Amino acid sequence: MFEQKCQGAVDVISGGDRFTGENVTELATLLEQRLERGQPQVVLDLQGVAVIDSAGLELLLDMQEKYQRMGGTLKLANPGSLCREVLKCTGVGARFEIYPDTRQAVRSFVA
């Protein structure tokens, strides 16, 4: 369901229409693999993500903390209006750099 591609030294993970308890394990595995490779520079493309539940929000926060401990970061890109509202209302969005598209998010790592 989720796809990963490299853009230079940055990994971009996309796919999926929801970050919920049903599929959070698959996303967690991909994000953990980036850490195991020593690649804590990741953009999570939220395009098409219609639902984020508490399990998805918790995963984002946990992974951001792990990435930051390794000197990296997890950035978010392309949030739709509902996704953006959930991130804002829960306060989770304040813990992330959020970009309107993946290109800008990837470029922000070198800027």
C-alpha positions in Angstrom: 0.0 0.0 0.0 2.8 2.5 0.9 5.6 3.2 -1.5 9.1 4.5 -0.8 11.4 6.3 -3.2 14.7 8.1 -2.8 15.2 11.7 -4.0 18.9 12.3 -3.4 19.6 11.7 0.3 15.9 12.0 1.2 13.4 9.2 1.3 9.8 10.0 0.3 7.0 7.7 1.6 3.6 8.0 -0.1 0.5 6.0 -0.6 -2.5 5.0 1.5 -5.7 6.8 2.1 -5.7 6.4 5.9 -3.3 6.3 8.8 -5.4 4.2 11.2 -4.9 1.3 13.5 -5.6 -1.0 10.6 -2.5 0.0 8.5 -0.3 1.9 11.0 2.0 -1.2 11.4 2.9 -1.2 7.7 3.8 2.5 7.8 5.7 2.0 11.0 7.8 -0.7 9.4 8.8 1.6 6.5 9.7 4.4 8.8 11.7 2.1 11.1 13.6 0.8 8.1 14.7 4.3 7.3 16.1 4.6 10.9 17.9 1.2 10.6 19.6 2.4 7.4 20.7 5.5 9.2 18.5 7.6 7.0 16.5 9.9 9.2 15.6 12.4 6.5 12.1 11.4 5.4 9.2 13.2 3.8 5.8 11.6 4.4 3.5 12.5 1.5 0.0 12.9 2.8 -1.7 13.4 -0.6 -4.8 11.2 -0.6 -4.8 10.6 3.1 -8.4 11.2 4.2 -8.3 9.8 7.7 -5.8 9.9 10.6 -6.9 8.4 13.8 -5.2 8.4 17.2 -3.0 5.4 16.3 -1.7 7.3 13.2 -1.1 10.5 15.2 0.8 8.6 17.8 2.9 6.9 15.2 3.8 10.3 13.7 4.8 11.7 17.0 6.8 8.6 18.1 8.7 8.5 14.8 9.5 12.2 14.9 11.0 11.8 18.3 13.1 8.8 17.1 14.3 10.7 14.0 15.2 13.8 16.0 17.2 11.7 18.5 19.3 10.5 15.4 19.8 14.1 14.2 17.2 13.8 11.5 13.6 14.8 11.0 10.3 13.6 9.5 8.6 16.2 7.4 5.0 16.2 6.1 3.9 17.2 2.6 0.6 17.6 0.6 -1.9 17.4 3.5 -5.5 17.6 2.3 -8.0 20.0 4.1 -9.3 17.3 6.5 -5.9 16.0 7.3 -4.5 19.5 7.8 -7.5 20.2 10.2 -6.9 17.0 12.2 -3.2 17.9 12.6 -4.1 21.5 13.6 -6.9 20.6 16.1 -4.8 17.9 17.8 -1.7 20.1 18.0 0.3 17.4 16.3 1.0 19.6 13.3 2.9 22.0 15.5 5.6 19.3 15.9 6.3 19.0 12.2 7.4 21.0 9.2 4.5 20.8 6.8 5.0 21.7 3.1 2.4 22.1 0.3 4.2 19.5 -1.9 6.9 16.9 -1.7 9.4 18.9 -3.9 9.5 21.7 -1.5 9.8 19.4 1.5 12.7 17.5 -0.1 14.4 20.8 -1.0 14.1 22.0 2.5 16.6 19.5 3.7 19.4 21.2 1.7 18.2 24.8 2.2 
